[in-house]
Amino acid sequence: MMIMVNLYYRGSNGNARAFAEEMEASGIAHSIRKEPGNLRYQYFQPLDDPETVLLTDSWKDQAAIDAHHASPMMAQLAVLREKYDLHMTVERFVSEDVGTDEKFIRK
């Protein structure tokens, strides 16, 4: 099983991108990537929306997410969200072992 969470950070005047850049530069994102059970923690920016940054955040299971939410990095992250006045929407997906789509993937 894997749990993937897409977090859309929305701001104005480039604040969403500045937030993601500070998360990387400060080492907070790196520390989150090293947490037990983290499979992916990566920022993207939609080509058609410069005021939004997408965080793709994947975890081994709910226990790993719960531990992350209890970590000191969450307080640091909250401070930065406030600093940049960001608003969020969330999508959550849970994987199932239902086979493979390999024949549709060009490598």
N, C-alpha and C positions, 0 to 999 in steps of 0.2 A: 504494500500500500504506500501511497504518497499523497500528501495534501499540498495543493498548490493554491496560493493566495495571490491574486492580482490586486494591488493597491494603486489606485489612480490618485496622485497628488495634484491638486489644482490650485493655482495661485494667480498672481498678476505681476507684470513688470519683470518677468524672468525669475520670479521667486522659486518656482518649483525646481527649475534646473539648478539654481544656486543652492537650494536645500540638498539635492542629490550630490552636487559637487562637494559640499561641506561634509556630508556623510562619508564620502570617499576620502577626502583630504584629512579629516579628523581621525580616521582609523576605526570609526564606529562600524561602518559596513564590513570592514575586514574582520573585526571581532565577532560580528554576528555570523559571518561565513564560517568561522571556526567553532561555533557552538555545536555541541553534540546533536546530531539529527538534522542539521541544516544541509540541504541538497543544492539549493540555489538561492542567491540573493543578488539580483542584478537589475539595474535601472535602464530604462529605455525612454525615448521621447518620440511621440507620434509625429510623423512628418507634417500632418495637417493641423497640429495643435501645439504651438510653441509654449503655451501656458500650462501644459500637463506633462507630468512625468509618470511613467508606469514602473512600478516595482513588481518584479516577478519573484515571489518568495516561496520556496518549496521546502517541505519538511518530511521527515521519515514517518512521523505519526503525530497524533494529537498531544501526546506526552511531551514531545520535543517542542511543540509550539507553546504549550503551557509553561515549560521551563524558560523558554525565550521571553515570554510575557512577564515572568517573574524576575528577569535578569536586570541588572543595573543599567544596561544599554537602553532599555525601554524609557527610563526617565530622561536619559540624554536625548533620545530621539524625540520625545514629547517636547522638550525645550526647543529643539530646532524647528519642529512643526509650528510652534507658537511664534518663534522668531520670524519665520517666513510667512506667517498667516495663511497656512495651507488648509484646504478642505479635502476630504477623502471620500472615495467610494470604493467598495470592496466586492470582489468576486471570489468565490471559493469553490475549488474543484477537488474531488477525491477520486484517485485512480482506482480502477478495478483491473484485475488480471483477466482480460477477456480475449486474449489472443494478440495478434500483431497485425499491423498495417504495412509491414515491410514491402509488400509488392507495390505499394503506392508511393514509396519514398525513393527519390532519385538521389543517389550518393555520389 
